[in-house]
């Protein structure tokens, strides 16, 4: 396990800092996965969440969009931790807690190694300042650094950082898989009587119902006089309250969680009433989320699609999916007993589907379609997308196409090492060659 963790760190330090991310990330992730597999149990959760984590870690070889890859790698880390630690503790803290016990699991080095290590350290402290002086004093000596076959020293800080990060991650995950953690018992506070939880939920349901009726009148009913009275255009009105509605939906989830935890439901009638009130709240919140998504679509039709708007739309749809899951949990005991597992796996599958759908390509395609309909295109924004967008942007006619694609030709002109092999950049270069 320690040897594999060290191998993953060395490979990552050698490949990752050198060039754009590509196939190097799946290679490192695969080595880390093998290190964890040798220590982890073969439970269903470990296989499910570990496979999803590895799938997300492979996407840097598929996509070029850095913002999507960053989300995928963060989710892969969380899923890998859940795979080895489960619900025993907060997922991001599992490797950190495991590493706290790592010194006890790693054998001490032989006694004769310690003096040699001190000698290397002292020698490095002596050589580095003199080397820096010689490097700056003589151009011929400095040329050794650029002509030598070893990697450039300018990449050394990045390599050290990646080496330490991957080594800690691999060791932490492997050690967390071998440890058995226990969560501290959560304090149980006093329960609320029926009137104490039923009345607030009834009032909240009523408020949500009134709001949904207003939304149906304005957004879906086409009553523009309300907007004219408020002095807003339809697109401005649609944009104005999107995030407020999403925050309201997220707070509704907090209310549901608190009600399920604090409500006293000793009788069957109480359980049915609680599930009914929560079910109504979920249905109304789904309509509010639908209103928020509709608002965003109206704004996108007026001003185009961007990464921020696509991410916001995806988040809203995911939030709506979570409310659907809550509704199913209230109806189906099987869903209720596996709620956490289904929620985590569903979120991972949703992120995987979102990434594979090529977000930057979708943004470019939508804006090209909008240009065909309106003649309006934000050229600067289109030029700032990743290589994922090149095939869609190549559909533009000349001379607009060449104007939009010119920055991509410059960015993708240089070759990349094999470790940065990436499907999207390879495809973009082919499209650019064909469009000349």
N, C-alpha and C positions, 0 to 999 in steps of 0.2 A: 504493500500500500504506500509506504513512504517513498519507495523507488519510483513508483508511477506518478505520485504527486510531484516529485522533483523533476521527472521527465517532462510532465506537462508544463511546469514552470519554465524549464530550459527551452522547450519548443516555442512557447509563447513569447519569451524574451527574444528569441532569434528571429521570429517571423512577424509578429503582430506590429511592433512599432515601425517597421521598415516602409510600409506602403499602405494604401487603402485596404480596409478589411475585405477578406474574400474567403477562400477555402481554408485559410489558416485557422479561423475561429472554429469551424466544425472539427478540424483535426485536434485542436487543443481540447475542445469539449468532449470528444470521443475518448481521449486519454484520461481526462478527469472522470468520465463515466465509468471506465474500466476500473480506476482506482476505487471508486465508490462501490461498484458492484462486488469487488472482492471483500468488502467489509459489511455491506448491507444485507438485510434479509430479503427474500424473494417474495414479499407480500404483494397483493394486488395493487395496493396504493403506491408502493414503491415502483412497480412496473409502469403503472398508468401515468403518474406524475413525472417519473423519470423520463419516460418516452416523450411526453409532451415538452419537457425541458430541453431534451436533446433536439427535438424537431425545431423548436424556436431558435436554438443556438446555431442551427444550420442555415438560417435565413441570410446571414451576411454574405454567403456565397450565391444567393439568388437575387437579392435586391441591392440597390445602390443608395437608396434614401437613408441618410444617416439618422433621421429622427425616428423612422420606423424600426431600424436595426437597434437603436438604443432602447426602445420600448421592449423589443423582443428579448434582448439580452438581460434586461432587468427582470422581466417576467420569468425567463429561464432560470435565473438565480433563485428567485422565490420558489418556483416549482421544484427545483432540485432540492432545496432545503425542506420543503414540505414532504418530498418523497422519502427523505431519510429521517426526518424528525416527526412527521405527522402533526397531530394536534397537541403534542406534549408541551410545546412552548411556542412563543412567537417565532414565526418562520425566519425572519431576517437575523434573529439572535442565536439560532441553533449552532451554526459553526463557531460563532464567537464564544459561546459557553463551552463548546467541545474543546476549543483551542486552549481554554483555561486549564484543562487537565492534560494537555499534550505533553508537557515536560515529563510527567510521570510515566507516559507510554513510550517515550523515545529513550533508548539506552544512552548512557554517558559515553563520550568518546574515549579512546585509549589515552593513557597518561602521556605517552610520547607525542601525541598529536598536538597537545596544548602549546608546548614551546614553539613548535613549527608554525602554528597559527599566529602566535604572538610575533614571531619573526617576520611573517608575511605582512602583518599589519604595520609593524614599525618600518619595514622596508618601503611599503607603499607611502607612508607618511613622509619619508625622506625623498623618494623618487619623484613624487608628484610635483612639489614646488620647483625643484630643479628642472624637471621636464617642461613645466610651463614657461620658465624663464628661457630655456633653450629654444622652445617652440616659437616664442615671440621675438627672439633675437636674430634668428637666422632663417631666411626664406627657404633655403635648400633643405634644412632639417624639418621645417614645417611641411614641406612637400611630401615627406614620408607618410604623413597621415592621410593624404588624399590619394597617393598612388599605391599604398599598401593593400594587400588583399583582405585584411581584416576589416570589420565594419567601422563606419565612421564614428568617431568619439562623440559627435553631436547627438547621436542616438542613445548614448549610454544612460542618461537619466531615465528616459522612457523605458529602456530595456530593464533597468533595475526595478522600476515601479511595476511593470507588467510581471516580472519574475516574482516579486514579493506578493503581489495581488493574487496571482494564479496559485502560487504555492500555499498561501493561507486558505484560499477558497477550497482547493483540493483536499488539503489536510483537514480543514474544518468539516467539510461534508463527510469525508470518510470516517472521522472520529465521531461525528454526530450519529452516523449510522450504527456505530458499535456501542454507543452509550444508551442507557435507559434513563430518560429524564422523567421527573414527576412534576406536574404543575402544582403550585400552591393552591390550596382550596380557596375558592372564591367565597367571600363573606355573603351570607344570606340575610338580607334585611327584611323588615316587616312587609307583609303583603297588603295590597289595597283591596278594600271591600268592593262589592259590585258597583255601588253608586260612585265610588271614587275613581274607578276606571271607565265605567260605561258612559257617564255624562261627558267627560272630556272627549272620548272617541265619537260620541254622537254629535257634539258641537263641531268637531273637526270635519266629520263627514258632511255636515250641513254646509260648512264654509267651502269645502272643496266642490260640493254640488253647485253652489251658486256661481263659483268661479267658472266651472265647466260650462254652465249655461251661457254665461257672458262670452266665453271663448267661442262657443258654437255660433253665437249671434254675429260676432265681429269677424272671426277668421273664416268660418265656414259658411255663414249665411250671407256674406256680401253686403252688410249694412255699413256703407261707407260714411254715413252721417256721423257715426260715433267718432270716426277718425278725423273727419273735418272739424268737429267740435274741439277735439284735442289738438288740432293744428299739426298733425303728423301725416306724412305720406304712408302708403300701405307698407312699403319696404321698411321704413323707419320704425313703424309700429311693430312689425314682425321681429326686427332685431332687438328692440328695446328691452324686452323682458325674458329673453331666452335663458340667460344664466340664473335669473331669479326663479324661474320655474324649475330649473334643474336642481337648484339648491333646495327649493321647497320639496321636491320629490325625494331628495336624499334625506332631508329632515324627517319626512314621513317614514322612511325606513327606520330611523332612530326611534320614532314614536312606537312603531310596531314592535321593535326589539324590546323596548322598555315595558310595553304592555304585556308582552308574553312572559317577561321575567317577573314583573311585579304584581300582576293581577292574581287575585285569589279566585280559583275556579274549582272549588270543591265539588260542586254539583254539576250534573250533566247539562242543565239549562244554562249555567254560567259559561261552560265551555262552548256551547253552541252560540250563545250571544257574543262572546268574545271573537270567535271565528267569523261570525257574520259581520260584526262591525269592522274587523280587520279586512275581511274580504271586500266590503264596500269601499273602504279606504284604498285598497289596492286597485280596484277597478277605476275609481275616480282619478287616482294618481296616474294610471296608464293613459287615461284621456288627457291629462295635463302634459304628460311626456309627449303624447302625439301632437298636442298643440305646440309644444316647444319645437319639435322636429318640423312641423308645418311652417312655423315662423321662419326657421332657418332656411328651408327650401325656398320660401318667398324671397328672402334676402339674397340667396345664392343666384336666383334667376335674375335679380336686378343688378348684382355687382360681381358675379362670378364665384367660382369655387376656389378656396385656398386650403392650405394644410390645416390651419386652425379651425376653419369651418367644417372640414371633413372629420377632423378629430373630435370636435364637439358633437357633431351628428352621430358619430359612432359611439361615443360615450353615452349619449342620450338613449340610443337604441339598446346598448348594454344594460343601462339602468332599467329600461322597460322590461327587458328579459328577466332581470332579477325579480321584479314584481310578479311576473308570470310564474316564476319558480316559487315565490311565496304563496301564491294562490294554489298552485298544485300541491304544495306541502300541506295546506289546510284541507285538501280534499283526499289526498292519497297518503296513507301511512308509510308506504315504501319510500316515497320522496321525502317525507318528514324525517325518517330515520337516517337518511343519507344526504341531508340537505347541504352540509358543508362540503362533502366530497363532490357533489354534483355542481355546486356553485363554483368551486375552484376549477374543476375540469372544464366546465362550460365556459368560464372566462378565458381559460387557456386556448380552447378550441376557437373561440370567437376571435381572439387576438391573432391566432395562426391564420384563420380565414381572412381576416382584415389585411394581414401582411401579404399573403399570397395573392390577394386581389390587386396588388400593385397600386397603392394609394397615389403616388406621384403620377403614374400613368393615367389613372382615372381622373385626376385633377386636370391634367393636360387635355385629355379627350373631351371632358365637359367644357372646358374653356374654348377649345377649338369648335365644338358644336355651337357654343354661344356666339363665337365670332361669325360663323356662317349665318346665324339668325340676325345678329345685330350689327356686325362689322366692328365690334369693339373687342380689343384684346390688350391685356396688360402685358406688353412685351417684356418689360424688365422683370416682372414676376415669373413669366414663362421661362426666361433665360436662367433664373436662379433655382430651378428645380433640378432634380438629380437625373442621372442617365436613364432612369426608369421612364422618364417622360419623352425621350427622343422619338420612339416610334410614332406616338400620337402627334407630336409636333411636326413630324415630317409630312403629315397629311396637309399642311398648309401650302397654299400655292406660292410660287415665286412672285416678287422678290421677298415677300414677307417670310417665307420659310428660311431662306439663307440668313436673313437678319436675325431671326430667332435662334437658329442653330449655330451661328458663328461662335459664341462662347463655348458651346459644347465641343466644337472641333478643336479648340485650343486646349480645353481641359482633358480631353480624351486622346490627344495626339500622342502623348508619351506612352511607351509601353509599360507594363507592370511585371513584377516577378511572378513566378508560378504560384507563390503563396497568396497572391491577391486575386487569383482567378475568380471571376464573378460573371454569372450568366448575363445580368442586365447590362454591364458595361461592354461585354463582348457583343451583345446584340446591338447596342447603340452604335458601336464602331462600324458594324456591318451596314446599318441603316445609313449612317453618315457617308460611307463610301458609295453606296448605291444612289444617294441623292445628289452627288456632285455632277 
